Amino acid sequence: MDNSAYLDLGIDFNEIKCHADYKDIWKRFHPVAVQMIEKNEECLHKLSDAFVYNHHYDKPAGICSALHHVLQLYIWRASIGFPSWEQERSLYMVHCPDKKGTVWEVKRAS
């Protein structure tokens, strides 16, 4: 099997022996910034609303549960620097679950 086809996260999972080791790995994950860039229908969020996920298990105060659910698919990817399908590979454009709803920019925070 060709190992060059795999993304190397630099994590040796054999080294995780306890909860403290697991928590040390979290230090490699970056916060993720989320901002609404388009609003097409009614939504409790406003254009330019922004949230920061300090880690992918986070749920920022004020974010609706439906949007949070969708974002969970992309937060960890942005956090570890996994490339997106967008032209700007560090940026994800994510649509809320409403068929016309909102569009959110998801990117690794500096």
C-alpha positions in Angstrom: 0.0 0.0 0.0 1.3 3.5 -1.0 1.5 5.6 2.2 2.0 8.8 0.2 -1.8 8.7 -0.5 -2.5 9.3 3.2 -2.6 12.6 5.1 0.0 12.6 7.9 -1.4 14.4 10.9 1.9 13.8 12.8 0.0 11.9 15.5 1.3 8.6 16.7 -1.8 7.0 18.3 0.3 4.4 19.9 1.7 7.1 22.2 -1.7 7.8 23.7 -1.6 6.0 27.0 -3.8 8.2 29.2 -6.1 11.2 29.2 -3.2 13.6 29.6 -1.6 12.3 26.4 -4.9 12.7 24.6 -5.2 16.3 25.8 -1.7 17.0 24.6 -2.8 16.1 21.1 -5.6 18.7 21.3 -2.9 21.4 21.6 -2.1 20.8 17.9 -5.7 21.6 16.8 -6.4 25.2 15.9 -9.5 27.3 16.7 -11.9 27.7 13.7 -13.6 31.0 12.7 -17.1 30.8 11.2 -18.9 33.8 9.6 -22.1 34.2 7.7 -21.4 35.7 4.3 -24.8 35.2 2.6 -28.4 35.3 3.9 -31.3 34.3 1.6 -34.3 33.7 3.9 -35.3 34.3 7.4 -32.8 33.1 10.0 -32.1 34.0 13.6 -28.6 34.8 12.6 -27.6 38.1 11.0 -25.3 38.7 8.0 -21.7 38.9 9.3 -22.5 37.0 12.5 -19.3 35.2 13.5 -18.4 32.5 15.9 -15.2 30.8 17.0 -14.9 27.1 17.7 -12.0 26.7 20.2 -12.1 23.0 19.4 -14.5 20.8 17.3 -16.5 19.6 20.3 -17.2 23.2 21.1 -20.6 24.8 20.6 -20.3 28.6 20.6 -23.0 30.4 22.6 -25.8 31.7 20.3 -25.3 29.4 17.4 -28.4 27.5 16.3 -28.4 23.7 16.7 -29.2 23.0 13.0 -26.2 25.1 11.8 -24.0 23.6 14.5 -24.8 20.1 13.4 -23.8 20.9 9.8 -20.7 22.7 10.8 -19.5 19.7 12.8 -18.6 18.0 9.6 -16.1 20.7 8.7 -14.8 22.2 12.0 -12.3 19.4 12.6 -11.1 19.6 9.0 -10.4 23.3 9.1 -8.8 22.9 12.6 -6.2 20.4 11.3 -5.7 22.2 8.0 -7.3 19.6 5.8 -7.7 21.1 2.3 -11.2 22.0 1.1 -12.6 21.7 -2.4 -12.7 25.5 -2.8 -10.2 27.4 -4.9 -8.8 28.8 -1.7 -8.0 25.4 -0.1 -8.0 26.6 3.5 -11.6 27.9 3.2 -14.8 25.9 3.4 -18.1 27.5 2.2 -20.9 25.7 4.0 -24.7 26.1 3.5 -27.1 25.8 6.5 -29.6 23.0 6.3 -32.4 25.3 5.1 -32.7 24.9 1.3 -32.3 28.6 0.7 -30.9 29.7 4.1 -27.5 31.0 4.8 -23.9 30.5 3.6 -21.0 30.4 6.1 -17.3 30.8 5.7 -15.3 28.3 7.8 -11.6 28.7 8.2 -8.8 28.0 10.6 -8.3 30.9 13.0 -4.9 32.5 13.1 
